[in-house]
Amino acid sequence: MEQQLTGSHQKTYDAVFQHPIARDLKWVDVRSLLVALADSVREESDVLKVSRHGKSLLLRRPNRSGMQDIQALMKVRHFLEESAVVAPDPAAVDVHRSST
């Protein structure tokens, strides 16, 4: 991860990535994590749209306070993976390029 998260955000982040996926996550915690990591956030009625490093995620607020929908949690997991900034691999840089 490229930025330091607070204790509660880190706990939620870890729970999203645990195997098997956590079934006791609360919507407010997942929403708070996404808002903390997002470059932009837009909320309209029951839909949360977050963007991070050129990737976007649309999530519907669950009817209950918990995030029991495994599909939604997997969307969050994939969004966090895909939108993470990865440092370039130094081995991939061509150090033998000529400067002609």
N, C-alpha and C positions, 0 to 999 in steps of 0.2 A: 504494500500500500504506500502511496506517495505522500500522505499527510498524516499527521498525528491526530488521532481521535480521542475524544473525552472517554472516561471510563464507561459511561452508559452507552455511548455510540460504539465503542470497541466491543462491548459485550453483545450488542445487537448484531454488529458486523460478523463476529465470530459465530453467532447462532445461525445466521443466514447460510454460512458455509459449512456448518457441522454436518456429519453424516451419521445417521439419517437426519434429514432436515428437521429443524426444531418445529414443533407444533404448538408451542406456547408463546409465540411472539405476539406482541400487541401492535395494533395498527399505529398508535401514537409513537411507539419506539421506532418502527420501520420508517414512518414518515419523517421523523426527526433526523434519523441517520441520512436519509436521501437528501433532505434539505441541507444538512450540514456539508455534504459532499458535492452538491450540485453547483454548476455554474449559473443556472437559471431555474426558476421554479414558477409554475403557474397552476393555480387551483381554480376550478370552475365546478360548482355544485359538488358532485361526488367523484370528480376525476382530478388526479394529481399528475401533472406533467413536469418531469425533471429532465434537464439536459446536463451532460457532463462530457467534456472533451470531445464534442461533436456527436455524441450518442444521445438518444432520447428514450425515455420510458414513460408510458402512460399506464397508470394504475387506477382502478376503481376502488373507492373506499368500501371496505367490507360492511355488510349489514350489522355485524357484531363488532365488538372491540378487538377481538382476536384475529389473527391472520391464519385461519385454518386452511385456506385455499393453497394447496401445494403448488398448483400451476402459477399462481401469482408470486409465491415465494421463489420459484425457479426463475421467473422473469426478473425479479430483483437480483438474484444471484448472477444471472447471465449479464444483466446490465452493469453490475459492479465489475465483473470480470472484463467485459468488452470496453468499458470506459476508463479503465485504469491506465495511467500513464506508465509505460514501460521504458526504461532507459535503453538507448541503443546499445547493441552488442558490439563492444570494441573489436571483436574478431571479425565482424561483418564489414568493418571499414577497410577500404583498400589502401594499405599503407605503401604499396608499391607503385602508386600512380606517379607518373612523371610530371614535372611542372614545366613542360615545354610550351 
